[in-house]
Each structure stands twice: as structure tokens, then as C-alpha cells.
């Protein structure tokens, strides 16, 4: 039996809700990502699985670098590290702030993605300022697609710096697409575009091999 119903049966309202329940096992999560499905739910809810239409994506070559950010890049001495503080990055993404009054990154989600990280599927990108972690992001990579999960900043431009490094090829040289899941004004300003579910699933098929 298939672990998920056909993605074409997902609801239009709420956009992309496909299934409820199941678990966060490695096998189920990997099958979900291969089909363009992701978990997203509040701590007091059952696990909700989504495949929105349209899908927010960022093509690395389309990352928008404003003049002010270009100036920042020329003068900053921040460094990028990869997979050195995965647990810390996830915790930081889950931390409540004045701008983030709730989080969907529950303890079960943390445990699940830590296991994906241990197995080499989930990755973190850390922005370091003189040895201190000031920002970063984490997600899952299959084939040449990076499925972005969350990012955080403790300093202006920190999460953008991490995303810029990802798009520039500093982290994964073979990256062809970043899945942003849901659109936002912030991502739109950075070059995000929209694909229909069909187009996104075609991109997955082209980027992910059976061995990934």
C-alpha cells in the first residue's frame, strides 16, 4: 500500500493538505520528499502532510542580490560552515522571538530531522561571525534539490547570507532547485518563483534518482 494518496487529491482549501496521521519515520519522510510532500503541523495537532499548488521555489541562478547586499558581501568577514552545528541550528529555528510567536518545530520533528541528518539526508548551513553562530538554515537534500525547512537570524542579513551561499554553489555544487514550500514576501524579494504542482513533480523526477 502506498504511504500517501495521489498528490492530485490534495485539498484546495487549505491549499495542499493531502493526508493526516502516520509517523515521522525516516522511510516515510524520504518517500514524502521524493513525491513533493512535507509535514507541517502545530504541536497539538496530528501530523499534517502537504503538497501545495502552486509551489514556491528558488532557482539558484535567480537569487536576487540587491546593491546594498552586494556592498555587504564585499565588506563582511562572515564564514560559512556546513553540518557543524545541526542540532543548534534546528533549535535556533524553533526558538520563539518577537517576530516568531509560535513554532511548528516540535520535539518529535527535531528528533526526526536529527535522524535524517545522522543518515546524511538533512543538512545545516551555519553563518559564523568570529566564532559565533549568527544565523543559518537547514533542510533535506535529495539529488540536486534542496528542500528548505527553516532559517534564522541573530544578525541582519545572516539567513540571507546562508541562502546566498547555498545558491552560489558554495555548499552543493550540483544544486538545481531549492524548495521553499510556501510563498512569502521575503522569499519573493530574493527571487522566489512559483511552479504548478505538476511542474514541481516533473522537476523532482528529473533531479532525484532512485538511489537518492
ABEGO torsion letter per residue (X at the ends): XBABBBAAABBAOBBGBABBEEBABAAAAAAAAAAGBBBBBBAABBBBBBBBOBBBBBBAAABBBBAAAAAAAAABABBBBBGABAAAAAAAAABBBAABABBABBAAAAAAAAAAAAAGABBBBBBBBGGBBAEEBBBBBBEABBBBABBBBABBGAAAAAAAAAAAGAABAABABBBAGBBBAAAAAAGBBBBBAAAAAAAAAAABBAAX
